[in-house]
């Protein structure tokens, strides 16, 4: 893959501005920045909890996560797509969006 330097990045930025306009390009840049920040935060959180891997947060194969309640009795679902989410899972395995922390009632 070729290395991207400053001139190449400037050309890409000009093309994005021409295609989307300055308002939409700013929104895209802000969304990209928030996504990178959330990704870094999630990786730091995972590093803080040694011994727990991504695979251990997923339910066993064949288990229906839609109907399975979490250990504290609260069923967790993705806010975006409605898919069931395993307890301790930070991102939806269906749509990839961040999942809100489980709340007890």
C-alpha positions in Angstrom: 0.0 0.0 0.0 1.5 3.4 -0.9 2.5 5.8 1.8 0.2 8.8 2.2 2.1 12.1 2.8 0.9 15.6 3.3 0.4 16.4 -0.4 -1.8 13.3 -0.9 -3.9 14.1 2.2 -4.4 17.7 1.1 -5.6 16.5 -2.3 -8.0 14.0 -0.6 -9.3 16.9 1.7 -10.0 19.1 -1.3 -11.9 16.3 -3.1 -14.0 15.7 0.0 -14.8 19.4 0.3 -15.8 19.6 -3.4 -18.0 16.5 -3.1 -19.7 17.2 0.2 -19.3 20.9 0.9 -17.7 22.4 4.0 -20.7 21.8 6.4 -21.1 18.1 5.6 -17.3 17.6 5.5 -17.0 19.0 9.0 -19.7 16.6 10.2 -17.9 13.7 8.6 -14.6 14.7 10.3 -16.3 15.1 13.7 -18.0 11.7 13.4 -14.7 10.1 12.4 -12.9 11.8 15.4 -15.6 10.6 17.8 -15.4 7.1 16.4 -11.6 7.0 16.9 -12.0 8.3 20.4 -14.6 5.7 21.3 -12.5 2.9 19.8 -9.4 4.0 21.8 -11.5 4.2 25.0 -12.9 0.7 24.4 -9.4 -0.7 23.8 -8.1 1.0 27.0 -11.0 -0.4 29.0 -10.2 -3.9 27.6 -6.6 -3.6 28.6 -7.6 -2.6 32.2 -9.4 -6.0 32.6 -6.7 -8.6 32.0 -7.8 -12.2 31.5 -11.0 -11.3 29.8 -10.9 -11.7 26.1 -13.4 -10.7 23.4 -14.4 -14.3 22.9 -15.3 -14.8 26.6 -17.8 -11.9 26.4 -19.7 -13.6 23.7 -22.4 -16.2 24.4 -21.8 -19.9 23.5 -22.6 -20.8 19.9 -26.2 -21.5 19.2 -27.5 -19.7 22.2 -30.4 -17.2 21.5 -29.2 -13.9 22.9 -32.6 -12.2 22.1 -34.4 -14.2 24.8 -31.5 -14.7 27.2 -31.5 -12.4 30.3 -28.3 -11.2 31.8 -27.1 -12.5 35.1 -28.8 -9.8 37.0 -32.2 -10.5 35.4 -32.1 -7.6 32.9 -32.3 -8.5 29.2 -29.8 -6.4 27.2 -30.5 -5.3 23.7 -28.8 -3.0 21.2 -30.4 0.4 21.1 -29.8 0.7 17.3 -30.8 -2.7 15.9 -32.5 -4.5 18.8 -30.3 -7.5 18.7 -29.6 -9.3 22.0 -26.3 -8.5 23.7 -24.3 -10.7 26.0 -23.5 -9.5 29.5 -20.2 -7.6 29.5 -20.3 -7.0 25.7 -19.4 -3.5 24.7 -20.3 -3.5 21.0 -23.3 -5.0 19.2 -22.2 -8.1 17.2 -24.9 -7.3 14.7 -24.4 -3.6 13.9 -21.2 -2.7 15.7 -22.6 0.2 17.6 -21.6 0.8 21.3 -24.0 -0.8 23.7 -25.1 1.0 26.9 -24.2 -0.5 30.2 -26.7 -2.7 31.8 -29.0 -1.1 34.4 -30.6 -2.8 37.3 -34.3 -2.2 38.1 
